[in-house]
Amino acid sequence: QVWSAADRKLYGLNASGRAGQGMSVAAYRAEGLTSMPQRGTRAVTVPGAVDGWFGLHRKFGRLDMPRVVRDAVHHARHGFRVTPTVVSAIRGNAQLLAENGGGADVFLPHANAPTPGDTLRQPHLADTLEQIGRDGPDVMYSGALGGRILDFLVAHGGGLTGDDFRAQR
């Protein structure tokens, strides 16, 4: 939610991302599933956050997008000290992180969760945020970044297509 003092109005945004055209109850039943998947690539929707960031920026932004993402890029590239809460979340999701390229290389280096006070660095995330800030949302929805995500999802049974990404609003 964003409060606009100029409009004296509260705005809400749902940028959770759309389900793919092939992600219907009928399609899943045809695959022998009896319920909607809650985890894994069959449960992944189009990443809507990037479109949401730019929608908010168009309506309310005053700084250019590279400046908006600058601090996030810095913390991703140079790291931040993890708190006990972050460590607990990583440990609680260790199995999921270890599945199908789920992020174990980032969050479970050497197969171990970090301990409170360790520094977590995410240089690939820094590069991604920098690219999004510089080049805009098309890198996600019709460019190389979205293409890499789609390639991964398709290789692991995901239900999204390029058309699903391009339709994101």
N, C-alpha and C positions, 0 to 999 in steps of 0.2 A: 504494500500500500504506500502511496505517496500523497502527502498533503500539499496542495497547491494554495499557498497564501494568496496569490494573485487572483485565482478563481474562487477562493474560499470553498474548495471542494476536495473531497478525498477520492483518489483514483485507485483502482485495483487492477492488477495484471495477473493473468494466468499464463505463464510461459512454460508449462510443463511438457509441451510437445505432443504432437498428434500420434495416434496409432497408425500403423501402415495399412494400406488397402487390403493386404493379405492377412491381417490380424483379427479376423472376425471369429465369432463363435462357430459359425458354419465351417470356416477353414480349419480351425483347430479340431473340431469334431471329426472332420474328414481325415485328419492325421491320427485319429484314435485318442485324442485327449478328451478328458471328461471335465476339465476346468481350465480356466485361464492360467497360464504359467505365471508364477510370482517371481521367479528368478531365471537367470540365464538369458541367452540371446533372443529367445522367443518372447520375452517380456519387455524387451527394450523398445522404447518409442523414439521418435525423432527428437534429438536434443533441442529443446525449445528455448533454453536459457539465452543462447546467443541472440536469437531474434528478439527475445524479450529485452535484453540489454539495449539493443539498438532502438527498439520501440520507445523505451523510456528516455533514451538519449535524444531522440528526435523531438519528443514532447517537452522534456524538462532540462536537457543538457545545456551547459554553458561552456564547458571545457571541451577541447577536441579529444576524440577517443583515445589516441595514444597516451595522452596525459591521464585519462581516467584509469587506464589499465596499468600505468607505470608502477605503482606501489605493489600491486599483485604480482607483476612480472618480477620485481625485485625480490619479494619474499619467496616466490617459487624458485627462482634461480639461486639465491644465496641461502635460502633455508630459514626456518624458524624453529624455535625450541618447542618440542611437543609437550603437551600437558598430560596429566594422568587421564583425563577424559579422552583425549585423542588416542593415547596408548590403549585404553580399554576398548575403544571402538575398533581399532586395528586388530587387536587380539580377538575380539568377538566376531570379526569377519574374516579371520585368517583362512578358513577353508574356501570361502567364496573368492578371496583375493588370489588364492593359489590355482583356481580353476581357469582354464582357457585364456591365459593372458590377462587375468583380472587385476593385475597390478602388484603382484608379489614382488617383482623386481624393485619396485619403488617403496612399498610399505613393509615388506618383509625381507630386507636384504640378508643374505646368508641364511634364509629360512627362519629368521628371528624378528619378532616385533621390536620396535624401539622401546627404550625405557624413558620415563619422564626426564626431560632435560636434554635428550638427544636432539640433534638438528636434523630435520627432514627437508631434503632438497628435492625439487621436482623440475629439473632443467627442461624436459620436454614440454611440461605444462607452461613454463615460462615462454618457450619458443612459440607455442600455440597461442597463448594470450597476446603476445606481441604481434603475431601475424593477424589475428582477428582485429586488434586495435588499429593496425596499420591499413589492412585491406578490406575490412568490413565483413558483414555476415555472409556474403556470397562464398567465402572460403569454406564455410561450414555447409551451406545448402546446395552449392553447385560447383564447388572447387575441390582442390586436392585433399583438404582435411576431411570433408564429408566423404569423399571417395575412399579414403583409407578406412574410415569407420565402417562404411558399407561393405568394403571388401572383407573386413574382419567378420562382420555380422553374417554375411552370406556364407563365408567359409565355415561358420559354426552354427548354421541353421536358423539365423535370424529372419524375421519376416518383413524387413523394410526394403524399399527400392529407392533408386534415384528420384523417381517421381514423387515419392513420399517426402523426401528431403526438400525438393524444389517447391512443394506445396505448403511448406511450413509458414504459418503466419500467426 
